[in-house]
Amino acid sequence: MAGGTLTADPKLITKILLGLNVAVFVAVLATQQSGFDLVNRLDMIGLAVDPSRYQLVGVAHGEWYRLLTAVFLHQEIAHIGFNMLSLWWLGPPLEAALGRLRFTALYLLAGLGGSALTFLLSAQNQPSLGASGAIFGLLGATAVLMRRLRYDMKPVLILLALNLAFTFLWPNIAWQAHVGGLVVGAAVAFGMVHAPRERRTLVHVGTCALVLLAIVALVWVRTLQLVG
């Protein structure tokens, strides 16, 4: 437009992630109506027999994609509603502070961390939806960033305490995904916000690589336990 300028959307990745979560949720609802259970094809499960197909399923059976697909999976309106409100609240400030690429890496690694800890500690045939792991990762990252900027920590600490209390007191919640996402999100954010300026990119890449290697190691150990 004449006389105007184009500016990058500071919430672009947040919007994309929100759209992916909503799209998967709509697909889940649509397939439920058709009789095809998409949740059972995408959720995080270690190793079990699918009674509808009479075959083994799960991460330990080679379905590694479940570690990631579960990060975008919801089954109830209240679940996705709470998570998407949290994403919309926590995402934009982190995306602005870290940049799009680093924010995307943070979100995905936190989600994978939640899936990995669930895979490691849950019963092998216990399915779970790991979307909240990524959200808890954003919460952990927000706490690290606020600490680094010397902001008042009380609001985020109260929110964190409430969410952890909800995690452990409310039934049928995969606390492993929440804790795994929180720890990974905080660890990745710590490496990002405390990196020295002259080696910032190297430290950022190294932090993400080390966290990813730790996740892969957890998954490998649990897989050997289940099939070795």
N, C-alpha and C positions, 0 to 999 in steps of 0.2 A: 504494500500500500504506500502511496506517495506520502512523504512526510512522516512515516511511521517506522518503527523498528520491530524486528522479530526477536523475541526472547525465549530462551529455553524454559520449558515447564519445570519448575523446581520440584514438582510432585510426580513426575512422569513414571518412575519405577514403582512408587507406591501405588499409583493408579493401575499400572500393569499387573502388579501382584494381586491387587484387590480384584481386578477383572478376571484373572486366572482362577482365583478361589471361587468366585461367583459362578464362572462358567462350568467348573467341575461340579459345583453343587447343583446347578440346573441339570447337568448331564446325569447326576445321580438320581434326581427326582424323575427325570424322563425315563431312565432305564428301569426304575422301580415299577413304573406304570406298564412297561412292556414285558416285565417278567425277567429281565436280564439284570442280575445283581452286580452293578458296577463296583459297589463298595467292596465286595469280597474279592474282586480282581485287583484292587488298588491299595487296600489297607496294609498296614504293617503287621505281618505275622511271621513268626520264626519258622515253624515247620508243622504242617498239619495235613490232614486228608480232607479234601473238599468233597462233601457227600453228594453234591449235585453233579460232580464230574468223576467221582471215584478215582481221584489221583492226588498225588502229593502236591502241595503248594507251599510257598513261603520263601523267605530270603535264603534260607539254608539249602533250598532246592534249586537255587540259581536264579530266583526272581529278584535280583538286586534292585530293580526299578522300584520295588515297593518302598524302599527307604526314602525315595524322593516323592513318589506319587502320594504317599500318605501325608506329606507336608501340605498338600493342597486339598485335603479331603475333609469334608464335613457331611454330617448326616441329619442334623437337626437345625431348625431355624435359629433357636436360641444360641446354639454353638457358633454358627457362622456369624450371627449378628454381633455377639460379644467380640469375637476375634477380629472382624472387619472394622468395628468401631475402634478397637485397640490399634490396629494397623494404621488407620487413618489419623489417629492421634499421635502415635509414636513415630510413624514412618517419615513424614515430611521433615521434621527437625533433624533426624539422623541422616536422611538423604542429602539435606543441605549441608550438613557438617562434614560428612564423609565423602560425598560425591556418589554418582550413580553406580559406578562399577564396584566400589568398596561396599556400598550399601547392599547391592545385590548379593555380593559374596557373603556378607554378614548374615543376611536373611537365609540364604540357602544352607550355609554351614551350620547355623543354629538349628534349622529344621532337620538336617541330616544328623546332627549331634543328638537331638531328641529321639530320632528313630533308632540310632545306634544303641543308646542306653536302654531304650525299650526292648530292643532285640536281645541285648545282653542279660537283662535282669528279669524280664517278664517270662511267664510260662510260654513254652514254645508254641502252643496252640491257642494263645490268647491274642485275638486281633485287636488292633488299636488304630485310632485316627490321630495322626501326629501334627496336625496344623497348629496346635497351640504351642508346640515346641519352638517354632519360629517366632511366634509372638513373644514368648518368654525371653527369647534371645534378644529381641528388640528392647525389652524391658531392662535386661541386664546391661545392654550397651548404653541405654539412656542413663542408667545410674553411673556407669564409668565416665561417660562424657560430662555429666553434670559435676562429678567430682573433679574432673580435670579442669573444668572452667570455674571451679569454686562457687558453684551455685548452691542455693539452699537445698540440702539433700532430703529434708523432711517429707515433702510431697511424694517423691519417688520411693523413698523407703517405706512410707505408709502403704502406698499402692502395692509395692513388692510384698510386704508382710501380709496384706489382705489376700493377694493372689496365692501366696504359698499356703496360707491357712485354708483357703478354698480348695486348693489342690489336695491337701492331705485329709481334710475333714469331710469333703463331699464324696459320696460313693461313686464307683464306676468311672473314676478319672485316672488316666495313665500318668501318674506322677513322674514316672521315669522320663517321659517326653518333656515335661515341664522343666524338670531339674537339668536334664541334658541340654536343652535349648538355652536355659539361663546361663549355665556354666560356659558353654561354647560362645554364646553371644558376648558375655562379659570378657572372656579371654581374647576373642578376636578384636573387640573394641579397644581393649587395653593396649594391644600391640599397635593398633592404628593410631590412637590419640597420643601415645607416648613415644612414637618413633622420632628419632632425631631428624631434623630438617634435611641434613646432608645425605642421609641414607633412608629417607622416608619410603620410597618405592620398594627398596630392597627389604626393609623390615616388614612392610605391609604384605608383600608377596610371601616372604618367609613365614610370617605368622599364619596366613591362610593355608600355606602348604603343610606346616607342622600340624595344624588342627585337622586338616583333611587326612593326613597320615595316621593320626591318632584314631580318627573315626574308622578308617579302613582296618586298622589293627584290631579294634574292638569287634568289628563285624567278622573279621577273619577268625579270631579266637572263638567267638560264639559259634560260628559255622563248624569249626573243627569239633567243638563240644557236641554238636547235634548230629553230625554225620560221620565223624571220625571213628 
